[in-house]
Amino acid sequence: MGPAGTALSYPRGVPGRGCGPNGLRWQPGAPPLPDPPPAPSCSGPGWAVTLLRGVRMSYPGYPPTGYPPFPGYPPTGQESSFPPPGQYPYPSGFPPMGGGAYPPAPSSGYPGAGGYPAPGGYPAPGGYPGAPQPGGAPSYPGGQGFGAPPGGAGFPGYPQPPTQSYGGGPAQVPLPGRYQLSRKINTESFPSYPVFSPVSWDYSSEPAPMTQGTHGTIRPAANFDAMRDAEVLRKAMKGFGTDEQAIIDVVANRSNDQRQKIKAAFKTMYGKDLIKDLKSELSGNMEELILALFMPSTYYDAWSLRNAMKGAGTQERVLIEILCTRTNQEIREIVRCYQSEFGRDLEKDIRSDTSGHFERLLVSMCQGNRDENQNVNHQLAQEDAQRLYQAGEGRLGTDESCFNMILATRSFPQLKATMEAYSRMANRDLLNSVSREFSGNVESGLKTILQCALNRPAFFAERLYYSMKGAGTDDSTLVRIVVTRSEIDLVQIKQMFSQMYQKTLGTMIASDTSGDYRKLLLAIVGQ
């Protein structure tokens, strides 16, 4: 396996914390700052339903007629601000990227083409664009399943049991390609690469659905024949040497679900394990990339989490990247897979490897209970913005539990509306306030949630950039993001990468990698 994922951190946004009346910042000699408006408490009965009547809010950069034409964001009225109103730009960018500011959106509303503005609308590298997806933050489509494939292309079928239901409800019909439990495997001895069990598993024959507005670079191949592909791979590894190009042509042009069927067909036809044969023919980063492509999506996430906490030290950035960006269903499937494959409880491992408010945040994330309603409650957004201000910038010290509660439970579209309300009210963006109030891993975790609420593809584009920036390459992070996003939103990630860094993702991959490893990565990203 390549080198461990490098932990990235976001530096503190503003040094020093001079506090005046009510905890607000003021400069010596300046007039006293006004008292803040009363804010609902983060505890006590009825705090979540306090209504602010007669409040009219305006969107930064837009006339006071309300929000721009944007699905899921109904127009509201006149702005109510605290401190005194002023035009405040979009939240400032990722701290590592130079603190560039968000450009104000044009008055005509958000541009089309998947909700991403034209390249000319972005600042030079250093600004983290906050372009939203139409209808709110994108949800993740179901990943690929884990198990034996159903019949197709001449390959015998397998039964498909329903998934386990939650809360005593009825069993749910499994989403296409998702992980299905069929047998518990206790594997305390965790290898460098996962040993794929010879038992039969269940796969859906249909590809994972694509989220509207996002697209992967890999789609299911038409006229797919698992037995024919298995034969191609067998010939590529038979005899003296290995035909790596033949392997690349197959694996880079098949969906994860189709790769699982190829793996099962290979064992049926030749009585050999495809993964073991590939490991014997490959090495280094090429081996890691090939094995990642042949892991079912849920298993790969569970394996990455286990590997991040196994042995001395913890790769906190891996925990953050997976647990703070996945959907409820994906997280629940990861938890079940983690228990089934490794015989361990994910929450217990998190508690033993982390501590403090970072531990609490990750435990909240692994419950998979975030509100996923795509409708936005603007009154609640205003209330949450006031709570967050009073829990951080508006007081001495920080009420970490209030931040954890709001960021762990609100939907991503709701959090985006809260960030906008916070910017108007406090004349400061919430990302910057988190940098001032928190540090270390909990800061990175909270900011990851907010960054995904603003623009999920841009978050992954930033992660890819810093995996290759400077001396050396964080190959594990590069492989993990390219593989896990290849069927979800890698097209949008490539677009954001070009707009944020004035170079294509393929160009940077080509300059930082070499050989067959580079060829396969470029084939996956569509270069």
Secondary structure, DSSP 8 states (H G I E B T S, - for coil): ------------SSS-----GGG----TTS-----------SSSTTGGG---TT-----TTS-TT-S-S-TT-----S---SSS-----B----GGGT-B-B----TT-S-STTT---GGGS-STTB------TTSS--------BS---SBTTB-------B--STT---B---TT-B---------S--SS----SS-----SS-----TT---S----TT--HHHHHHHHHHHHSSSS--HHHHHHHHTTS-HHHHHHHHHHHHHHHSS-HHHHHHHH--HHHHHHHHHHHS-HHHHHHHHHHHHHSSSS--HHHHHHHHTTS-HHHHHHHHHHHHHHHS--HHHHHHHH--HHHHHHHHHHTT----------HHHHHHHHHHHHHHTTTSSS--HHHHHHHHHHS-HHHHHHHHHHHHHHHSS-HHHHHHHH--HHHHHHHHHHHHHHHHHHHHHHHHHHHHHSSSS--HHHHHHHHHHHTTTTHHHHHHHHHHHHSS-HHHHHHHH--HHHHHHHHHHHT-
